[in-house]
Amino acid sequence: MNQETKVRENRVRRALARQMPGCRLVKTRRRDPRAADYGTFRVVNAKGQTPWQFQSSRKLTLDEIEERLHIRDEEDK
């Protein structure tokens, strides 16, 4: 994982903690890059349930979570 991806992931974690207290970002544990859900994420609350804003038939990418949290890059401001 490169530094830029880690920074983005941490930014999403902080935004999620601000906007939805009690929820956290969980990365999939897949280690096989060819797996369908490799490098994807879930948002869960304290009970391990997915909030309705993040429910999907599949796990979400970091881009999709940023979009749902309304996070913009520096260039978009």
N, C-alpha and C positions, 0 to 999 in steps of 0.2 A: 504494500500500500504506500503510495507516495504521500508526501507532506501536504499537498494541496487537498487531496481527498480526505485526509484526517482532519484538516482544519474545517472543511465543509461539514463533515459529520459532526464535529463538536459544535459548530454554529447551529446546526439543526437541533442537537440535543438541548442547547441552552434556550433556543426559541420555544421548543416544545415545553420545557420546564416553566417558562414564563407564561405561555398562552394556555396551557392545560396542566395545572399543578396536579401531581399524583400520577401522571403518565410518563412513560419512558420509551426510548427508542431501543429496539432489540434487533441486532444484526443476525441473519441466519448463520447457522454453524456449518454450512456446506463448505467443504474444502476442495471440491472438484469444480474447476472453472467451466466445465462443459455442462454442469447441472443447470436445470431451468431456473432454480431460485438462488443461484450463487450470487453473492453480493447484493442481496435485497434485504429489506428491513420490514419490521412490524412495529406498530405503536400499540402498547398495552398499558392498562391501568394496574392498580395494585392487586386486583384479583386475577390478572392475566387475561382479561377480556379486551377485545379491540373496540375502541370508541367508534360510534357510528360514522364520524367524519372520515375515518380511515378504513372502513370495511370495504373489502374488495374480494373478488374471486381468486386473487393471487396476492403474493407479497409485493410490496411497493419498492420502487427505486428511490434513491435520494432525491432525484429531480421531482418525482411525484409528491413526495412528502413536503419538499420545499414549496411546491405550488399550492398544496392544501393549507399550509401554514402562512402563505402569502409572504414568503421570504424572497427578497430581490437581491441580485448581485449589485456590487458597487456601480457597474456600468449602467444598470437599469434605472438608477436614481436620477 
